[in-house]
Amino acid sequence: MAREVKRNFGSLLETTTEAFESSQLTEEESVLSGPKMINNRQSVYRVPVSMIRPDRFQARLLLPLPLRSGFYSGERTWRETVQDWFGLAKNDRLNRRMLDELIILGDSLHDTGQIKPVTGQIVNEDGHDVFKMLTGERRFWATAIKAVLSESPDEPYVLALIDNQPSLEKQIAENMAYKALTPVGKARAAARLVLEANQIEPAAGEKEVDYFRRVSDLRLNDEVKDVLQKNLQMERTYFGRLMNFFELPEASLELADRSEMPERVLREIMRYDTKLWPAAVEYFAEFDNRSYLDVQAFLERESGKTQTRTPRIPADPLTKSARSLKKVLLGMDELPQEDKSGSLADALIGDSDKKEAQEMADKITALAQAVQMRVKALR
């Protein structure tokens, strides 16, 4: 049985090593090598996973909802939490998929070494030193899962960079660099930015969704709008639409996130009666490749609105073109760019030569004049 070691900042310093070069050392070798700094500009340590606490309120939530409270309150250790996670995955394909990804990452970290450190700060909480992680949660859980699967009694470590200037902006940038945020992830990131800009921190023991929902009490000033634009290329109108997602029940919100539900599907679900929302989210998440139309048909059936429709006569080419153009123009408000007209113009002429671009410009001008004449005739 492994000897129990009291975890504090002093023991952390005693297990410091030459991070990158020693990332493939065994547990015993790393401890015996003693504390060694990489250079005088960085502070990279080998941190035992039992000291680490990932940020509970970040945009991308890895740990499943049923396990979060026990882990973050300290009632369940990292090892117990991983074992609980495998138990959940037996009957949950989305959790199985996430665990499979983390197992592959854990194998890679074990075979090739951890090239990129996690980041965070060491703080004292209730008399115990804790490494509050800013970035790198996937590497943390992959390391913990690898230790459980290998049935190693030794404490696993991760390479960690002490960041003396942590910021939410850094965390969001790393999350987005790894993989595009889901619509729910975008909503969390935006809400967190606004809440932090207003100096609103999570209360002790507060649930993630309850913290994010507090954004509904705030107004966006120009400074906060600039923060959203800079970090997420998000304007106020689009921000408001994303915040509506927090009206979903907590479990449905997490399931929509884990199933990577598209924004269009989320909005369609929320057009219907609230009592249908959980079932619609579960229907989408049940299998891969379910589409917006599948969910819409499900909601129509559940709401009793399904009707036999008379077959439509195919529209003529002119009407089809007009409908497509109308859809583009009326959908411009949903573009995240500030200069919507300019961005659309760039995309329109991006692969055209000057002659073709001028031809399109002339036709757009003529069409605009014709539309204006008809608008004046409307009553």
N, C-alpha and C positions, 0 to 999 in steps of 0.2 A: 504493500500500500504506500502511495507517495506521501512523503512528509508534507504536512500542511505548513505553508509559508504565509506569514502575515504580509498583506499587500499595503505598502505605503510608498510615498515618494522616495524615501531613502532606498528601499529595495529596488525601485525602478531604476535609480541611478546605478545601483550595483550590477544591474543586468544590462546596462547600456553597452552596445558593441559598435563595430564599424559597419553600420547598417547595410549598405548595398553589398559590400564584399562578403559579409557574414550571413547574408540572408538564407544561405543554404546550409548553414551549420546545424548540427543536431542541438537538441535542447541542452544536453549536458555540456557540449563544447561552448555554446553561447554564454552560459553562466560562468564557466571557468575562465573565459577570455577577459573578463573584467570590463570596467567602463572605459570606452574609447570614443572620443568625439570625431566625427568625420572631418570637419574643418571648423575654422573659427567664425564661419558665417551661418552655419546651419546647426540645428539641434535635433538630431535624429536619434531615436531610442527604440529599443525593443520593448514593447509594452505588453504585459500580460493581459489577455482578453478579459479577465475578471475585473480589471480596473476600468474598462472602456464602457462608456455609455454613448451610443449614437444619438444624434439630435432627434428627439421624438416628434418635432413639429416641422420637418422638412417637406419639400414638395413631393418627393418620391418615397412612399412608405413601403418597405420591404417586409417587415414582420407582420404576419396576419393579425387582424383585429382581435381575435379571441386571446392572443398571447401577449398583447402589448402591455396591458395593465400589470400583469404578474411580473413581467421582466423589468419594466421601468420602475416599479415600486420596490424591487429587490426581493419579492416573495419567491421568485423562481430564478435560479442561476442560469447562466448562459448554456450550460450543458443540459439542464432540465428543459430549457426553452427549445433547444434544438430537437430533443427527443419528443417534446409535445408537437413540434412542427411536423415531424415525420408521421406522427399519429394522425394529425389533421389531413395530411396529404393522401392517406389511404383512400379517402372518399372525396377528394377534391382535386380535380385535374389541373386547376390553375396553380394550386400550391405545389403539386407534383412538378409542374413545368418550371416553376421558380426554383425549387430545390435542385432539379436537374441542372439548371444553369449555374447555380452556386457550387454544385459538386464539381462540375467541369472547371470552374474558376479555381476552386480549392486544389484540384489536382495540378493545375497549371502553376499555381503559386508554390506548391510543394516541389514540383519537378524542376522549375526554372528559377525559383526565387522571386521574392516580391520586389519588383523593379521600382514601383511608384509608392511612396509612403502615404499612409492616411494622414490627416492633419487634425489638429485640435489643441486644446489647452488642458493643463492640470489644475484642477480647482479642489478645494476642500469642502466636502459636504458632510455635515453631521460628524465631524471629526475624522473622516476618511478621505484620502486622496483619490480623486476620480479623474480619468482622462475623458473630457467632454469632446466627443468627435465632431468635427465640422464636415469633413468629406471622407469618403472611403468606406461607407457602410457595407457595400457588397464584399469588399475584401475582408472586412471584419467577420461577417457571417460565413463567408466561404472558408475562412481559417477555422472557425468554431465547428462548422459542419465536418470538415476534414478530420478534426481531432476526435469527434464523436464516432465517425465511421471507422476510423482506425483503432478505436477503443484504447487510445493512449491515455494512461493515467496522469501524464505530465501536463503542465499548464502550457497551452500554445501562446505564441506571441505574434504581434504584427509590428512591422516597421512603422514608426510614427514620427512625423515632423511637428515639432512644437511651433505653433503659429501664434505669435504675440499680437497679431492684428487680425483676428478672425472677423469675418463679415458674412452676412447673408448673401451678398452679391457673389462672393467666391463660391459659396455652396451651390447656388442656382446655376452659375456658369459651368461647374463641374457636372452637375446633374444633366444639363442640356448637352454637354460635350459627349457624354457617354451614350445618350439616347434621347430622342425628342420626348418631351413631357406629354403625357396624356392630357386631354381636356381637364380632367379632375386635378391632375398634377399642376397644370397651368393655374387653375383656380387657387390651389393651395399656395403656390409661389407668389401670386399676385396679392392674395390676402395677407400673407406673412410680411411682404414688403410694406404694405399699407399700415398694418398693425405696428410693425417696428418703427416706421417713420413717425407714428403717433405715440411712440414710447409705451406701447401696450405689450406687456409680457404675459406668458401663460401663468395662470395661478397654480399653486401646488396641487397636484393630482388632477388637474383639469384635462378632460378628454380633448383629443386633437380637434374633432369636429366642432366642439363647443367653443374652442379658442378661435378657430377660423370664422365661425358664424358671428363673432363679435364685430367683424368688419362692417356689418350692416348698419351699425350705429354711427359710422364715420362718413365724413364728406371729403372728397378729394380736392386739396388745394393745388396750386400750380407746381409747388415743389414736389409733391407726391406724384403728380402726373408725369413730371420729368423723370422721376425714379422708375416708374412703370415703363415709360418709353425707352429709357436707357437700357434697362435690364431685360425686358421682355418684348420690346417693340409693340407695346400695348397702349391703345387709346382708351379714354374714359368710357365710351359707349360699349366697347368690347369687354372691358373690365366688368361693367354692370351685368352683362349677359352671363359671364362666367360665374359671378357671385350667386346667380340664381340656382346654380347646381347644389349649393349648400342647403337648399330646401329638401333635398332627398334625405331619407332616413340614413343613419350612420352606416348600417350594414350595406344598404344599396349603393351608397356613395363609394365605399371601399370595393365592392364587387365591380362596379362600373370602371373603377381605376384599374383593378387587376386584370380585367378582361380587355382593357385598352379600347373601351367603347368610344367610337367617333363622336365628335361634338354634335353632328347632325342628328344622330340617333338619340342622344341625350335630350336634345331640345324637343324632338318629336314625342318622346315618352312624357315629358313634362307638360305637353299640351293637353294631356288627358287627365282624368280624375286622379287625385293623389293616391287613392286606394289601389290603383292599377300599377303604380310605379314599381314596387318591389318585384311583382311577378314579371313585368316587362324586362327589368334588368336581369333577372334570373334566366328568362327565356333567351336573351341575347348571349349571356355568358355560358349557356349550357353546352354549346358547340362552337367550334371555330367557323369563320366565314359566313355567319349570319349577317344579313344586310339590313340596311335601312328599310327596304320594302318588306322584308320578312317581319321586322318588328312592327311596322305600321299595320300589316295584315293581322298580326297577333292582337294588337290593341283594338283594332276594329272589331274583331271577333269577341274579345273580352268585354267590350263596351256595348255590344249588341247593335253596332252600327253597320255591320256588313250587309250590303245590298247587291242584288243582281243588277249589273249595269248593262245598258244597251251598248253594243259594240260601236266604237267611234269610227267615223270615216276618216281615213288618214288625211292629215292636213296637207295643203299644197305647199310646194317649196318656199314660196314667198312668206306664207304664214309661219312655217317652221323657222325660217331665218329671223323673222321679226320676234318670235317668242324667245329664241336663243339670245338675241341682242337685248331684249327687255330683261331677261334673267341676269345678264352680265351687269347692266346698268343699275338695276335695282339692288343688286347684291354688292355693290361697291362699298357700302357702309361697313360690311363685314371684313374688309381687308384690314390687316393689322397696321399697314404702313400709314404714316401721317399724311404724306403727299399721295393720296389715293389716285388722283387723275394722272399725276406724273409717273407713278409706279406702273399703272396700267398701260400708259403710253410706251414706257420702256419695254414692257413685255410684248406689246403689240408689234413694234418695229424692230425688236431685238435681232431677228435673223433676216431682215430685209435690206436691200440696197437702197440708195437714195431715191432712185426712180420709183421703185415700188412703194416706198414710204410716202413720197409726195402724192402718189396716186391715191393711197388710203386717206391721207389728210384732206385731199380735195373732196373725196366722196363723203367723208365725215362732216365736212363743212356744209356741203349741199344737203345732206340728210338733216343736220341740225336746223338749217333754215326752213326746210319743209315741215319739220316737227313744230317749230315755233309758230308758223303760220296756222297750223291746225289747232295748236293750243289756244291761240287767240280766238278761234271760232267756237271753242267750247263754252258752254254756259254753266 
